[in-house]
Amino acid sequence: MLVVDFGAQYAQLIARRVREASVYSEIVPHSISAAEIAAKNPVGIVLSGGPSSVYEEGAPALDPGILELGVPVMGICYGFQVMAKALGGEVAKTGAREYGSTDVAIDASGSSLLGEQPTAQTVWMSHGDSVVQAPDGFDVLASTSSTPVAAFSNTDRGLYGVQWHPEVKHSPYGQDLLENFLHRAAGIPADWNPGNVIADQVAAIRAQVGSGKVICGLSGGVDSAVAAALVHEAVGDQLVCIFVDHGLLREGERRQVEEDYVASTGVRLVTVDAREQFLGALAGVSDPEQKRKIIGREFIRTFEQAQADLIAEAAADGDPIRYLVQGTLYPDVVESGGGSGTANIKSHHNVGGLPEDLQFELVEPLRALFKDEVRAIGRELGLPEVIVGRQPFPGPGLGIRIVGEVTFERLELLRHADAIVRAELTAAGLDAEIWQCPVVLLADVRSVGVQGDGRTYGHPIVLRPVSSEDAMTADWTRLPYDVLARISNRITNEVTGVNRVVLDVTSKPPGTIEWE
Ligand code: XMP
């Protein structure tokens, strides 16, 4: 299934929803030609929404030949309007904008797309222009009080369109609509799942690597853990993993990698204990950007040294290491341009930035996958839940969760408070609701408190629980008061030096998720 990207953030969401319907999807730019699409031999095409108006100068266009390929196509929002205009329908600025939840009336009995959906439903809209006249040969399937043509279809030609956004959760019947298009209208089977991804990737890795040696840096996070496990499944002990303990990890993380992960995968692991080196390099530094730079620099240094040692060892055996595993995900590929012509939003660098003259060939078994799919594959491979279900944790670790200078004592204090927060949130069954919950030590702030018999002058701990889909935007999670009370009691009683717990109630934007 191909998703044609007309800009904004919609295409990735559509691609994810299509995969949730067990159909493999890829994103392509709107500049793609009909011949290029035909060469990919898709089973269906979705045209995404986008921020433009079809009448704007330079508005993203579509090769009209794409609608003549005989492949089923569904247009969504802007994609719906592009389709209407290309086929001779009429799109106009009616002055009636619809943003947010909108009531729509469905009149589509017998339609495979909408025929079995409620005739009155609420959907998510975001448009200024409207289709006022469907192209010849099309049935109008839905309307709103201000949009006469809110959905249409031409079943004979396999062409469908909706003005609303079925891919967002605010359209309650949206996923059902997408699945109707995929499975019923286009007849695509629901047969894509983690099991066959593993089999495909194992075969692809074996074909790429042969009998060559492979190296991989583990961060403790889910992406590198799953990437390495897949490679290990494919080539066994031809793979060696390096794990750098920089001392900025959370409680238990090193053990999770060294014991739980190794026990469940059998990978060969080399741990580098660089805790003193990092603390030394961070001494006296409070500026967040400087801390990040130092941590990044030390990380690369340490990793390269460990790598050089392994390379020397392998070369002595007459069998050099030629491959490097990277846990690059599909959103990174899309946002970096992906070779498919999609806009270059940002360039991603894994493992702290790769040198220009990389001496390795990259092995990237997760390049086609979204995060939730990587987790599903990790579970299928039997990885421990503490790693597969782990919430995002920044590369610079606790180093950017101490506002002020990073010292060993402060790290110990923060590790303790963070462990309490994680344990209580998990015990309260809140993990699924929370994207991540940074716990921050305001080491440069002190306030007066009274603990036991005496006056204290301690540091505050900040709780930053956020809910998010992709970390680009976020809202603060409304945690139950009794859970907050338990966390606050435990931290102020059990963590020496902390006499106050505060809750961050800022969305992103304007606040970022991390404090530094
Ligand atoms: P912000 O704070 O920018 O964070 O809202 C967005 C997401 O990125 C994570 N983050 C980082 N991850 N290296 C990383 O690997 C970093 O330097 C870094 N800074 C922020 C953050 O935890 C959140 O998930």
Boltz pocket constraint, residues with backbone or C-beta under 6 A from the ligand:
constraints:
  - pocket:
      binder: B
      contacts: [[A, 292], [A, 392], [A, 393], [A, 394], [A, 395], [A, 396], [A, 436], [A, 471], [A, 508], [A, 511], [A, 512], [A, 513], [A, 514], [A, 515]]
      max_distance: 6.0
